[in-house]
Amino acid sequence: MRAGALEGLPAGRPIRVEVEGATVVLVRVGDAVYACGETCAHKGGPLGEGRVTGTRLACPWHGWMYDVRTGECVFPGRGARVPSYAVTVEGGDVWLDLPA
């Protein structure tokens, strides 16, 4: 499913998008684009308002950090995770592979 245009996705800044009823955060790191769930596993914070450092996305509420490549919580590292989705960039468009 098309999530948007690559040119509208600045590097190092999370962008919240709605795709087929799912709320997803897109993160551009260099030439790569990653997609993960928008709701922090800790207290439901809005990851789309978080801060990106490298491939880590920090929740603005309590600082939990997720690896945008896998959705795994890397700090504080309690086994929590958010969904992650496969991303393809073709012809300047960002496409997501969302589960049915």
C-alpha positions, 0 to 999 in steps of 0.5 A, spaced: 500 500 500 502 506 498 504 510 504 506 517 501 512 520 497 519 519 499 520 527 498 515 528 503 519 524 508 525 528 511 531 524 514 531 523 521 524 525 523 518 521 524 512 522 520 505 519 522 501 516 516 494 513 516 494 507 511 488 502 510 486 504 517 493 503 520 497 508 524 504 507 522 510 511 523 515 512 517 522 514 519 528 515 513 535 513 515 540 515 510 537 512 503 533 507 507 526 508 510 523 504 515 516 503 518 513 501 525 507 502 529 505 508 532 503 507 539 509 505 544 508 499 548 510 502 555 504 507 556 501 508 549 505 514 547 505 517 540 512 515 537 510 519 531 512 525 536 518 522 538 526 523 536 530 519 532 537 518 533 540 513 528 536 507 527 532 509 534 526 512 535 525 515 542 518 515 545 516 522 547 513 520 554 518 516 557 524 515 553 523 508 551 527 507 545 525 502 539 529 500 533 526 502 527 528 496 523 525 491 527 520 494 532 524 491 538 525 496 544 532 497 545 531 501 552 530 499 557 530 493 553 524 489 557 522 485 551 517 490 549 516 491 541 512 495 536 510 492 530 515 493 524 513 493 516 516 491 510 518 498 506 519 498 498 521 505 495 519 505 488 519 511 483 519 516 489 513 513 492 514 509 499 510 502 499 508 498 505 507 491 506 501 491 511 498 484 514 491 483 512 
